[in-house]
Amino acid sequence: MPARTRSVRKRTFGLAKARVAAINVFLIFHILSVACWCIPLANPLVAAGRNFVRPYLLWSGLFQSWDMFSPSPKSINSYVEAIILYKDGSTQNWAFPRMDRLSLTQRHFKERYRKFVENLKEDTNSALWPDAARFLARANNRAPSSVRMVFLIRYWSNIVPRNDGEYTPAAWDTHVFYGYTVEADDLK
């Protein structure tokens, strides 16, 4: 076998080996990241691990909050919508994707929105509200009239369990939790 062919085979074999090693390193990192994030222990080592993997899990949208199940399960149905007010006085309703209204395939691709809205509606995350309003203003800016204001509206309904294990749907409550006056620079 010519020396050049051996050299090409060695190099190809080396690249294939490096590729397999890189994939394995990624898989090990990913599995350990998810395990570290989800492990229900509160100790300094786990906390340090969570802080290390937090940027990766937040960026990828793979973070998980187990408060849906424990210690106290969520007791409300809720969602967020917006009202876009234009300078000509017209309005438009805008809804974040809601999982109960999407197909299985759409749910897979829009799961990040559910997580985002779960955090957006909380008063403790009010720092997100101006950015969300600016995004909605840019996304819904249309000629001939531009966006003047964006109102974020929280809808919720309490989940009231009955004695027979079922629940009775409660009436929906509504609250405008943020109003944003759009500046000309916000639409760029």
SULRA-V457752 format. One record per residue. N is the residue number from 0. SS is DSSP state (helix for helix, strand for strand, loop for the rest). Layout:
BEGIN
n=N ss=SS
n=N ss=SS
END
This chain:
BEGIN
n=0 ss=loop
n=1 ss=loop
n=2 ss=helix
n=3 ss=helix
n=4 ss=helix
n=5 ss=helix
n=6 ss=helix
n=7 ss=helix
n=8 ss=helix
n=9 ss=helix
n=10 ss=helix
n=11 ss=helix
n=12 ss=helix
n=13 ss=helix
n=14 ss=helix
n=15 ss=helix
n=16 ss=helix
n=17 ss=helix
n=18 ss=helix
n=19 ss=helix
n=20 ss=helix
n=21 ss=helix
n=22 ss=helix
n=23 ss=helix
n=24 ss=helix
n=25 ss=helix
n=26 ss=helix
n=27 ss=helix
n=28 ss=helix
n=29 ss=helix
n=30 ss=helix
n=31 ss=helix
n=32 ss=helix
n=33 ss=helix
n=34 ss=helix
n=35 ss=helix
n=36 ss=helix
n=37 ss=helix
n=38 ss=loop
n=39 ss=loop
n=40 ss=loop
n=41 ss=loop
n=42 ss=loop
n=43 ss=helix
n=44 ss=helix
n=45 ss=helix
n=46 ss=helix
n=47 ss=helix
n=48 ss=helix
n=49 ss=helix
n=50 ss=helix
n=51 ss=helix
n=52 ss=helix
n=53 ss=helix
n=54 ss=helix
n=55 ss=helix
n=56 ss=helix
n=57 ss=helix
n=58 ss=helix
n=59 ss=helix
n=60 ss=loop
n=61 ss=loop
n=62 ss=loop
n=63 ss=loop
n=64 ss=loop
n=65 ss=helix
n=66 ss=helix
n=67 ss=helix
n=68 ss=loop
n=69 ss=loop
n=70 ss=loop
n=71 ss=loop
n=72 ss=loop
n=73 ss=loop
n=74 ss=loop
n=75 ss=strand
n=76 ss=strand
n=77 ss=strand
n=78 ss=strand
n=79 ss=strand
n=80 ss=strand
n=81 ss=strand
n=82 ss=strand
n=83 ss=strand
n=84 ss=strand
n=85 ss=strand
n=86 ss=loop
n=87 ss=loop
n=88 ss=loop
n=89 ss=loop
n=90 ss=strand
n=91 ss=strand
n=92 ss=strand
n=93 ss=strand
n=94 ss=strand
n=95 ss=loop
n=96 ss=loop
n=97 ss=loop
n=98 ss=helix
n=99 ss=helix
n=100 ss=helix
n=101 ss=loop
n=102 ss=loop
n=103 ss=helix
n=104 ss=helix
n=105 ss=helix
n=106 ss=helix
n=107 ss=helix
n=108 ss=helix
n=109 ss=helix
n=110 ss=helix
n=111 ss=helix
n=112 ss=helix
n=113 ss=helix
n=114 ss=helix
n=115 ss=helix
n=116 ss=helix
n=117 ss=helix
n=118 ss=helix
n=119 ss=helix
n=120 ss=loop
n=121 ss=loop
n=122 ss=helix
n=123 ss=helix
n=124 ss=helix
n=125 ss=helix
n=126 ss=helix
n=127 ss=helix
n=128 ss=helix
n=129 ss=helix
n=130 ss=helix
n=131 ss=helix
n=132 ss=helix
n=133 ss=helix
n=134 ss=helix
n=135 ss=helix
n=136 ss=helix
n=137 ss=helix
n=138 ss=helix
n=139 ss=loop
n=140 ss=loop
n=141 ss=loop
n=142 ss=loop
n=143 ss=loop
n=144 ss=loop
n=145 ss=loop
n=146 ss=strand
n=147 ss=strand
n=148 ss=strand
n=149 ss=strand
n=150 ss=strand
n=151 ss=strand
n=152 ss=strand
n=153 ss=strand
n=154 ss=strand
n=155 ss=strand
n=156 ss=strand
n=157 ss=strand
n=158 ss=strand
n=159 ss=strand
n=160 ss=strand
n=161 ss=loop
n=162 ss=loop
n=163 ss=loop
n=164 ss=loop
n=165 ss=loop
n=166 ss=strand
n=167 ss=strand
n=168 ss=strand
n=169 ss=loop
n=170 ss=loop
n=171 ss=loop
n=172 ss=strand
n=173 ss=strand
n=174 ss=strand
n=175 ss=strand
n=176 ss=strand
n=177 ss=strand
n=178 ss=strand
n=179 ss=strand
n=180 ss=strand
n=181 ss=loop
n=182 ss=loop
n=183 ss=helix
n=184 ss=helix
n=185 ss=helix
n=186 ss=helix
n=187 ss=loop
END
